[in-house]
């Protein structure tokens, strides 16, 4: 059993990741999971993308066990454009993301499933990611997260992850890159605790078995992070755990 420090969607705010790493060191986390969407933000300019690319490269080198998940804003530069797409950095980002083995689609630790936006039942069934029999017998409290993560890793095409539901302007079942909060809570895979970003929230929220942690998007000024101890999530505050003088708003 372990401690997992979750870093929400950063959207070019390097400080969000830096503070998360400081917290991870302070609480002696065994794992750090970044939920994706490292790029694109309102008013972004190319230099901000270059800085984030360099920062992630450096962080990957110095933290070999850190888990970096892909978000829909990374998928955008792999051929599936979404809002915020910046043409001036498209080629550089494609090369960085396409050839980097360190980016993952999901992670499962201590019975908790981590993806960018969450796994919905109908998406998993309709794309043959999880069969009907598995829904009945494999999605259990203790083993379900590992089972789903393994199935996600075997999906062969990003087309499946680019599916967008009605809440985000699409016409199909929302994928783990695109599921909106409302879509996930109404159709989450059964019996599996999930931690996701993607949908901006003013504070970390638990709805059903799903925890929503995207608290740094859309200009929200938060100091919350999620710490998962032995599979049990809890909200922690940067200002309470580290020195007040270290806190700066990006």
N, C-alpha and C positions, 0 to 999 in steps of 0.2 A: 504494500500500500504506500501511497506517496502524496506529495503536495504538488499541485499544478497551479502556476500563476498564468492567468489568461489575459492577453493583451488585445483590446478591441481594435476595430477598424481605425487605422491611423490617418489615412488620407493626406499624406505628405507632411504630417506633423511628427517629425522625428522625436520630439520630446515625449510623445505618448509611449513610444517604445522604450526610450531611455529611462523614463520613470518606472515603467514596468520591470525593466531589468534590475533597477535599484531595489524595488520591492522584492523581487524574486530572491536577490541576494540576502536581504534583510530577514525574510521569513524562511530562508533556507529551502526554497522550492527545489524539487527534484526535476521538474519539467517546466518549460515555458512554452505556451502555445499562442501563436499570433493568428488571429482569425481572418486575415486577408484584408483586401482593399487598402493597400499601401499607397496607391496612386490616385490622382484626380481629386480636385477640391475646387470650391468656388474661388475664382480669381487666380488660379494657379498659372505659373509661368515656367518655361522649360528648365530654368536653373534649379527650381525646386525638385523636379523629377531627377535631374542629375545628382543632386545632393542625396536624395532618398536611395537611388540605386547604389551609390558609393557607400552609404551608411549600411544598407542591408548586406552588401558584399562583405564589409568589415565585420559586421555582427555575426554573419554566418561563419566566418573564419575563426572568430574568437569564442563562439558558442556552438560547437559541433553537434550538441544534442538538442538544440532549440528547434521547435517544430514551426514551420512556416506554411500556413494554408493559403490556397488560392481563393480570391474573391471574384465577384463579377467584374470588378474594375481591372483585374489582371486578365481575365478572360477577354476583356475588351481589346487588349493588345495582342491576343492570339487569334483574332479574326472574327470576334463577335461583339461589335461595337455597342457601347451604351453611353449614357450621358456623361459628359466630362472628358470624352476622348480627345486627346491632344495630338494632332497630326505631326507636329514638329518633333515629337520624341517617339513616334510610333515604331520606327525601325530599330532604334536602340532598345526599346522596351521589349519588342518581339524577340530579339536575340537574347536578351537577359533572361526572359521568362521561359522561352522555348527550350533553351539548352541547359537550364538549371535543375538538376536532379533534386535539389533541396526543397522544392515546393511540392506540397501534398494536397490531396483532395479532402482528406479527413484524418482524424486521429481518434483512437479509443484508449482510454486510460482508466483503470479501476471502475469499469462499468459505465463510464460517461463517454458519450459520442460528441466530438467536436467537428463542426463543419462551419462554413461561412454563413449559410442561411437556414440550414435545417433540412431534414429528410422527411418528406411527406409520403404517406402511404400510397396514394394513387399514382404519384410519379414513379415510385419504386415498382409497383405492380405493372403499370402500363409500359414501362421500359424493360421489363423482365430482369430488373436488378434483384428483386426479391420475389420469389414465387409464393403462391397462396399457402402451400404446405409450410413453408418457412415462417410465414406470419403466425401460424398457429403454434409451431413447435420450437422455433429458434430464437424468437424475440423474447428473451427472458431477462429478468432483472440482472442476473450475474454475467450472462454471456452475450446478450443482445448487441451491445455496442461494438464488441470485437467482430461479431458476425457481420454487422452492417458495414463497418469500415473495410473489411476484407472484400465485400461485394462491390463497394464503391471503387476500390482500387482496381477492380477487374473490368470496369466499364471502359470500352476501347475507344470511344469517340467523345470529343468535347461537345459535339452536337447535342448529346443527351444532357449535358450540364448547362447548355445555353437555353433550355426551355424556360419560358417566362409565363407566369400565371396572370389572370385578369387584373389583380391588384397592382401589378407593375406594367400594365399595358399589353400583356400577351394574351394568347388564346389557347394555352395548353396547361398541363399540370406543372406547377413550379418546381424547378430543380433545387438541389442543395446550394446552388450559387445564387438563386433568385427568389426563393420563397419569402414572401412578406410575412410579418408577424401574424397577421390575421389568417393567412393561408396555412401557416404552420400549426397554430394552436387548434385549428378546426380539423386538421388531417395529419397530425404527427404520427409517425410509426408507433405502435403500442409498446408499452413496457420499457422504453429506453429513455434514460435521462439524456437530454441534449443541451449543449451550450453553443450559442450562435451569436453572430453580429448582424450586419446587413441592415436591419430596420432601426433607424435612429430612435433612441429612447432618452428621456431626460434623466432617468436613473435606472440602474440595473433592476430588471424585473423578472420574477418567476411566475410563469403562467402554465399550469399543468405540470408536466415534467420538463418543460423547456425554460432555460434561462437566457434572457436577452441582454446583451452587454454593450451594444453600440452607443456609448454615451459621449463620444467625442466628435460626432458628426454634426453638420449644420450649425457650427459655431457654439455648440453647447459647452459650457465651462464646468467640467466635472473633475473630481479627483478619485473616482471610484474604479476599482479593479475587482476581478473575481478570483478568489483563492479556493481551490477545490482540494479539501483534505480527505484522503481515503474515499473519494467518490462523493463527498458531501460539499456542495458549493456554499460559500459565504462571501458577502460583500466586505471588502476592506477599503480603507481610505488612505491615500498617499499622505495627506497632511497629518494624520494621526500616528502613522507608523514611522515616518521619517521627519527630520527636522523641519519645522515650519519655514525656516530661512531658505531651504532648498527648493521650495515650491515657487514655480514661475508659470504664469499663464502664457501659452504660445500665442 
